[in-house]
């Protein structure tokens, strides 16, 4: 019997096997490129993790923790600079063989990246009728490809542990008013200080109880460390904390903060401290104002992303492995770009879709290429004198500033992972 010419054309729904095969091919091609980035980049041989383990063995032998120093060919001398609470958690690993410690830390980082990427993309996939597994299959390799992840794994850093604690709080505990809301942020703050910006975020979004719990968790962990190691704790909080040179040279290109940008203009002198403080306060005020607007609009992912970008900019030292927060920024941009067009908007509506998708592509390219992995502009510690050097040596700073201004706020879209059934009833995305 001949086909009815008036019947609608067959859709992808009629060929699920073919669609799945095509998706697998796309995911395989994206995933295949990731190992090449690791092979082509600068190998770090878990340099930071080995410093941590050496410092823990030094400490276990009865030496003052913050006296530990290791010579570095690039930055002179590097010290152990984490808070005492972090040292307490790291110290048991000193009893293990360093290779076992490397395997454990790398495995935990990989697990953390898988979990947090799933949290970020699952609700987006549901909203746009895309398989969660296909969305994650694309997002996970890209998350592994970005420089912040490569540097975290290569150096043996703990950044993804902090990301898990913060995202678990802000995507699950806080929106659901859990009694544990704030604990993750508090513990992350006790581990590495800079997540304390998320306590400020809780305050500006008027989540008073979660902010109080965060402060209590951070204080409790800090006091526990002080009870166990009182001398090292006193020394850290009264002296070592304020010495930014202990962690490396601030003019190194790998320091992608406002302070790093200013230092690259003034090397070998230091920039004017009042100027840096004024810029940091202005950026923090504006970024947290936008983050609060996002939270009020129901866009928790945009709110935490803007807060993370504020941390990148205002911290005196922001190494490239700290710059994770571009990853959720790309998720927000893609989600905003895929929203259904408004028929009444015409060409302007189409442009509003193209703009975030284009910016997402550019940001992805920047954070995959990075600022130090393939061409390290900071090795000579020269002043930044040309426009080309200014752009290449401050890419993350400039894009963080741009995203503070233009990151879309998706009204009525919490970004909180939901079940597939619940996602069907989510409100549509609006700019």
C-alpha positions, 0 to 999 in steps of 0.5 A: 500500500503506498505511503500517504503523502500527507503523513508527517515525515518520520522523526528520530523517535521512529529510529531510536537505535540509529539515534543512539548509534549517532550519539555514541559516535559523537560521544566517542569522538569527543572522549577520544580527544581528551587523552591527547590534551593530557599528553600534549600538556605540561606533565606535573607528576603530582608535584603539589601532592608530593609536597603535601606528603613531604610536609606531612612526614616532616610534621609527623617527625615533630617539626613545625608544620609551617617551617616546611619549604621546598625549592622550586625552579620556577617560583623559588621556595614553596611552603605548606600553606593550607589551614591546620584542619587540612593538615589533620586530614592529610596527615594519615596519608603520609603513612602510605606509599606516595604512589598509593596516595596518588591513585587515591587522590586521582580516583577521588578527583575523577569520581567528584568530577563525574558526580558534579557534572551529572548534577549540573547537566541532568536537569538541563537535559530533562528540560530540553528532552535530551537523554541524560546519559547523552548529555553527560557523555558529552559534558564529562569529557569536556569537563576532563578536557578543561585546564582546571581539571588537567591541572588539578589531576596533574598537580594532585590538588584537592579542588574537586573535593571542595567543589563537591562540598559546595555544590552538594550544599547549594544544589541539594541541602540549601534548596530543600532547607535541610538541617545540614544546609551549610555544613558542606560550605563550612567544611570547604572553608575550613579546608581552603578558605576561599569557599568562604565567599559562598558563606557571603552568598548565603548571607546576601541571599538571606539564607540565614540559617544555612549561613549560620550553620556554615560558620559553625561548621567552619569554626568547629573544624578550625577549633578542632585543629587548634585543640590538636595542634595549637602552636601550628594553628596560632602561627597560621592564623596570626602570621602565615595566612597573610604571606601570599609569597608562601604559595608562589609568585603572584605575577606568574601567569598561572595566577588568574586573579585581579591581583595577578593581573596587576602584578603582571603590569608592575613586575618586579614592583608590587601593585598599589594595594589600595587600587587592588582592594578598591577593584576587588571590593567593586567586583565582589559587590557587583558579582554578589549583587548579580548572584543574589538576583539569580537566587531570587529568580530561582536560578541557583546554578547561575547564582553559585557560578557568579559567586565562584567567579567572584572568588576567582577574581578577588582572591590574591592567588587564583591558580588555574586549577582553582578556576573550575567555575567556568564549567557551570558557566558554560552549562548555564550558557548552553541551557539559556541558548537552547531555550525555545525561541519566543515567536513574537521576538522574531530575529532578536529572539534568535540572536538571544539564542545564538549569543549565549551558545556562541559565548559558551563555545568561546569560553569552552575553547579558552578553558580547554586551551588555558593559559599555562598548559601549552604556552606558559607566558609566565616563565620569564616573569616579564612585565605585560607591555603589549596588548597581545600579552595582556590578552593571553596572560589574563584570559581567565581574568577577562572572561570572568569579568565578562561573565559577571556581566553577561551570564544569563539568569534563567528565571524559574529554573533552579538548576537543581537536579530533579527526577525526570517526572518532576522535570516535565513540570518545570517552568520554561526558561526565560532570559 
